[in-house]
């Protein structure tokens, strides 16, 4: 149990941040999953812009590092394009 007023506030803030972070991370994972599980190249390529948007928003909120985001987007784009050929 916190003994200081500021510590109590910190706990409240951390709780909110944790919930927000979990939600955004979950959205990113779901978007990645939809692209990975696409059966056709057209389907995968159609879902890529949505994936990029979700990942970029996570970067903007500071939940995912920008290089990690770039790497993920690149790898998934590569896989989606590989389905074509």
C-alpha positions as CSV (number, residue, x, y, z in Angstrom):
1,X,0.0,0.0,0.0
2,X,1.3,3.4,-0.9
3,X,2.0,5.8,2.0
4,X,2.2,9.0,0.1
5,X,-0.4,10.9,-1.8
6,X,1.8,11.1,-4.9
7,X,2.4,7.3,-4.8
8,X,-1.3,6.7,-4.8
9,X,-1.7,9.0,-7.8
10,X,1.1,7.2,-9.6
11,X,-0.7,3.9,-9.1
12,X,-3.8,5.3,-10.6
13,X,-1.9,6.7,-13.6
14,X,0.0,3.4,-14.1
15,X,-3.2,1.5,-14.1
16,X,-4.7,3.7,-16.8
17,X,-1.5,3.6,-18.9
18,X,-1.3,-0.2,-18.6
19,X,-4.9,-0.6,-19.8
20,X,-4.3,1.7,-22.8
21,X,-1.0,0.0,-23.7
22,X,-2.5,-3.4,-23.6
23,X,-5.4,-2.3,-25.8
24,X,-3.1,-0.8,-28.4
25,X,-0.7,-3.8,-28.4
26,X,-3.7,-6.1,-28.8
27,X,-4.8,-4.1,-31.8
28,X,-1.4,-4.4,-33.4
29,X,-1.3,-8.2,-32.8
30,X,-4.7,-8.6,-34.3
31,X,-3.8,-6.6,-37.4
32,X,-0.6,-8.6,-37.9
33,X,-2.6,-11.8,-37.5
34,X,-5.1,-10.7,-40.2
35,X,-2.3,-10.1,-42.7
36,X,-0.5,-13.4,-41.9
37,X,-3.6,-15.5,-42.2
38,X,-4.7,-14.0,-45.5
39,X,-5.1,-16.7,-48.1
40,X,-4.5,-14.7,-51.3
41,X,-2.0,-12.0,-52.2
42,X,-4.8,-9.5,-53.0
43,X,-6.3,-10.0,-49.6
44,X,-3.0,-9.6,-47.8
45,X,-2.1,-6.5,-49.8
46,X,-5.5,-5.0,-49.2
47,X,-5.0,-5.4,-45.4
48,X,-1.5,-3.9,-45.4
49,X,-2.5,-0.2,-45.2
50,X,-4.7,-1.0,-42.2
51,X,-1.8,-2.8,-40.5
52,X,0.5,0.2,-41.2
53,X,-2.0,2.6,-39.8
54,X,-2.4,0.6,-36.6
55,X,1.4,0.1,-36.1
56,X,2.1,3.8,-36.8
57,X,-0.5,4.8,-34.2
58,X,1.2,2.5,-31.7
59,X,4.5,4.2,-32.5
60,X,3.0,7.7,-32.1
61,X,1.7,6.7,-28.6
62,X,5.1,5.4,-27.6
63,X,4.0,1.8,-27.2
64,X,6.2,0.3,-30.1
65,X,9.6,1.6,-31.0
66,X,9.7,3.1,-34.5
67,X,12.4,0.7,-35.8
68,X,10.5,-2.2,-34.5
69,X,7.4,-0.9,-36.3
70,X,9.4,-0.5,-39.5
71,X,10.8,-4.0,-39.3
72,X,7.4,-5.5,-38.7
73,X,5.8,-3.6,-41.6
74,X,8.6,-4.5,-43.9
75,X,8.6,-8.2,-43.1
76,X,4.8,-8.5,-43.5
77,X,4.9,-6.6,-46.8
78,X,7.6,-9.0,-48.0
79,X,5.4,-12.0,-47.0
80,X,2.3,-10.5,-48.7
81,X,4.3,-9.8,-51.9
82,X,5.7,-13.3,-51.8
83,X,2.2,-14.7,-52.0
84,X,1.9,-13.1,-55.4
85,X,4.8,-15.0,-57.0
